[in-house]
Amino acid sequence: MYLSSRLDFIKFNLKRGKGHLLQYIIDRIRWNLYPRIRHVSSFPTHVDLELSSACNLNCPMCYTTTDEFKKNVNRMLMEEKLLKKIIDECSSHKSHFSIRLSWRGESFMHPKIFELIKYAKDKGIKEVSTLTHGGFLDPEKFEKLIDLGLDWLTISFDGVGEEYEKIRAPLKYEDAVNKIKKYHEIKQRRNSVKPIIKIQGIWPSVQKNTDEFFKVFSPITDQVITSPLLDFLRLDTNREYIEDFTCPVLYQRLSVGSDGRVLLCFNDEMGSMTMGDANKEKIEDIWKGKKLQKARQIHLKHLGVEKLEPCKYCMYPRKTETEKKKVSGKTINVNNYTNRTQTVGK
């Protein structure tokens, strides 16, 4: 759910494309077009590099708390040598646009994150982003992110007051908000558009205090969104899927785990389908390899949720239903997955 007008959307994308607007427009065209025409590019336009598959929090709705995740995923930091090897390969392909230095764990647990941001930007990666719960960040480190050229910072922020502290323990709400206010002040003082700051919260944590959530963050960040609670805990028993669904992700991006395994997609949080090993193979070869091609063919036959384990639990093929809500005097549409409970921890 976005509480923004079309003009806000345009302004946000102009900020995102600042410094490389033409390349950004081309990238967005490719991002949306290639899945529609089933075109496999020579190299993925986006790559997720998981700096850390570990996290110091224990949020009740997160897959990292499950026995399956703990069994299947090596909770570790990606080796610097491997990270630089992949960044080097990405930078050598003109069709590649962006890298996200995060995935399932907390990216700022990696001791070399600042060096790796600089390395990626120095190598010419157009858009470098990361995702964090914000606990390891402070104003001094944020200033460093500006100096290094980070393009996009997403902060997971679930709820207001006690709700936030219940989910994100031991983080404190007032401390977290005050730090983000400081980041806004730093950007204003330095006249810096980037890094873009995006606040992302799950709907059940926000719905009781939606007005307050948007009132706090809209003036001090570049984008505020809420999303439905996904079935990360894999408890749903009555899933409904879109008919004739074909996955777009298999034509857009590639995700590399902290151990170097390239998984089916970024929604394969449990690491159940390995497409290749970046320690031994090139990203280009994995992207065009037999395993991913087979997965694309399965999806072309609309059999993804039937044949591919991660697709059964993925958000993309699930049917949604829409509910109208009043937020800050505006009527908006809130989407939720059909038959999906919106209770944290369920």
Residue pairs with C-beta under 8 A, 6 or more apart in sequence:
1 203
1 225
1 226
1 227
1 332
1 333
1 334
1 335
2 9
2 223
2 224
2 225
3 214
3 218
3 224
3 327
3 328
3 330
3 332
4 12
4 223
12 196
12 222
12 223
13 24
13 28
14 21
15 193
15 194
15 196
15 222
16 24
16 127
16 151
16 152
16 196
17 23
17 24
17 25
18 193
18 194
19 194
20 126
20 127
23 97
23 126
24 97
24 126
24 127
27 45
27 97
27 98
27 126
30 41
30 45
30 95
31 45
31 46
31 252
33 39
34 40
34 41
34 45
34 251
34 252
35 246
35 247
35 248
35 249
35 250
35 251
35 252
38 246
38 251
38 296
38 300
39 251
40 251
40 287
40 288
40 293
40 296
41 95
41 251
42 93
42 95
42 284
42 288
43 90
43 93
43 95
43 96
43 283
43 284
43 287
44 96
44 252
44 253
44 254
44 283
44 287
45 95
45 96
45 97
45 98
45 252
45 253
46 96
46 97
46 98
46 99
46 100
46 252
46 253
46 254
47 86
47 90
47 96
47 98
47 99
47 100
47 253
47 254
47 255
47 256
47 283
48 99
48 100
48 102
48 103
48 253
48 254
48 255
48 256
48 266
49 78
49 83
49 86
49 87
49 99
49 100
49 101
49 102
49 103
49 256
50 78
50 102
50 103
50 104
50 105
50 255
50 256
50 257
50 258
51 77
51 78
51 83
51 101
51 102
51 105
51 107
51 109
51 110
51 113
51 116
51 130
51 258
52 76
52 77
52 78
52 102
52 105
52 106
52 107
52 109
52 110
52 258
53 73
53 74
53 75
53 76
53 103
53 104
53 105
53 257
53 258
53 259
54 64
54 75
54 76
54 77
54 105
54 106
54 109
55 62
55 64
55 104
55 105
55 106
55 109
55 133
56 106
56 109
56 135
57 106
57 133
57 135
57 168
57 169
57 171
58 65
58 169
59 65
59 158
59 167
59 168
60 167
60 344
60 345
61 167
61 202
61 229
61 232
61 233
61 344
61 345
62 232
63 69
63 104
63 232
63 233
63 269
63 270
64 70
64 75
64 104
64 105
65 233
66 232
66 233
66 234
66 270
68 234
68 270
69 269
69 270
72 270
72 271
72 272
73 104
73 257
73 269
73 270
73 271
74 257
74 258
74 259
75 105
75 258
76 258
76 259
77 109
77 110
77 111
77 258
78 110
78 256
78 257
78 258
78 259
78 260
80 112
80 115
80 116
82 260
82 278
82 279
83 112
83 116
83 119
84 116
84 119
85 278
86 256
86 278
86 283
87 99
87 116
87 119
87 120
87 123
87 125
88 123
89 282
89 283
89 284
90 96
90 99
90 123
90 125
90 283
91 120
91 123
91 124
91 125
93 284
96 125
97 126
97 127
98 125
98 126
98 127
98 128
98 129
99 120
99 125
99 127
99 128
99 129
100 128
100 129
100 130
100 131
101 107
101 113
101 116
101 117
101 120
101 128
101 129
101 130
102 129
102 130
102 131
102 132
103 131
103 255
103 257
103 258
103 266
104 257
104 269
105 258
106 132
106 133
106 135
106 136
107 113
107 130
107 131
107 132
108 130
108 132
108 135
108 136
108 137
109 136
110 116
113 130
114 141
114 144
114 145
114 148
117 128
117 130
117 145
117 148
117 149
117 150
118 148
118 149
120 128
121 128
121 148
121 149
121 150
126 151
127 151
127 152
128 149
128 150
128 151
128 152
129 150
129 151
129 152
129 153
129 154
129 195
130 150
130 152
130 153
130 154
131 154
131 155
131 156
132 153
132 154
132 155
132 156
133 155
133 156
133 168
133 171
134 155
134 156
134 157
134 171
134 176
134 179
134 180
135 168
135 171
135 176
137 179
138 179
139 179
139 182
139 183
139 186
142 182
142 183
142 186
143 186
143 190
145 153
145 195
146 186
146 187
146 190
146 192
146 194
146 195
149 194
150 194
150 195
151 194
151 195
151 196
152 194
152 195
152 196
152 198
153 195
153 196
153 197
153 198
154 198
154 199
154 200
155 180
155 197
155 198
155 199
155 200
156 168
156 200
156 201
157 164
157 168
157 176
157 199
157 200
157 201
157 217
158 164
158 167
158 168
158 201
158 202
158 205
158 206
158 344
159 166
159 167
159 201
159 205
159 206
159 209
159 213
160 173
160 206
160 208
160 209
160 212
160 213
160 216
161 173
161 209
162 173
163 205
163 208
163 209
164 171
164 173
164 176
164 205
165 171
165 172
165 173
167 205
167 344
168 176
177 216
180 197
180 199
180 217
180 220
180 221
181 220
183 197
183 220
184 197
184 219
184 220
184 221
186 192
187 193
187 197
196 222
196 223
197 220
197 221
197 222
197 223
198 221
198 222
198 223
198 224
198 225
199 217
199 221
199 223
199 224
199 225
200 225
200 226
200 227
201 213
201 225
201 226
201 227
202 226
202 227
202 228
202 229
202 344
203 226
203 227
203 228
203 229
203 334
203 336
203 342
204 229
204 342
204 343
204 344
205 344
206 213
206 226
207 325
207 342
210 226
210 325
210 327
210 328
211 327
211 328
213 224
213 226
214 224
214 327
214 328
215 328
217 224
218 224
226 334
228 315
228 320
228 335
228 336
228 337
228 340
228 342
229 340
229 341
229 342
229 343
229 344
230 315
230 337
231 239
231 313
231 337
231 340
232 269
233 345
233 346
234 313
235 346
236 339
236 340
236 341
238 339
239 312
239 318
239 337
239 338
239 339
240 318
240 319
240 338
240 339
241 305
241 317
241 318
241 319
242 317
242 318
242 319
243 302
244 302
245 299
245 302
245 304
245 305
245 316
245 317
246 299
246 300
246 302
246 304
247 265
247 299
247 304
247 311
247 314
247 316
247 317
248 316
249 265
249 266
249 267
249 316
250 265
250 292
250 295
250 296
250 299
251 296
253 265
253 266
254 262
254 275
254 283
254 286
254 287
255 262
255 263
255 265
255 266
255 268
256 262
256 263
256 278
256 283
257 263
257 271
260 277
260 278
260 279
261 271
261 274
261 276
261 277
261 278
262 274
262 275
262 276
262 277
262 278
262 281
262 283
262 286
263 271
263 272
263 273
263 274
263 275
263 310
264 272
264 273
264 275
264 292
264 295
264 308
264 310
265 310
265 314
267 310
267 313
267 314
267 315
267 316
268 310
269 310
270 310
272 309
272 310
273 295
273 308
273 309
273 310
274 291
275 286
275 289
275 291
275 292
275 295
276 285
276 286
276 289
276 291
278 286
281 289
286 292
295 304
295 308
298 304
298 307
298 308
299 308
299 311
304 311
304 317
305 311
305 312
305 314
305 317
311 317
315 337
318 337
318 338
318 340
319 337
319 338
320 335
320 336
320 337
320 338
321 335
321 336
321 337
321 338
322 333
322 334
322 335
322 336
323 333
323 334
323 335
323 336
324 331
324 332
324 333
324 334
325 331
325 332
325 333
325 334
326 332
336 342
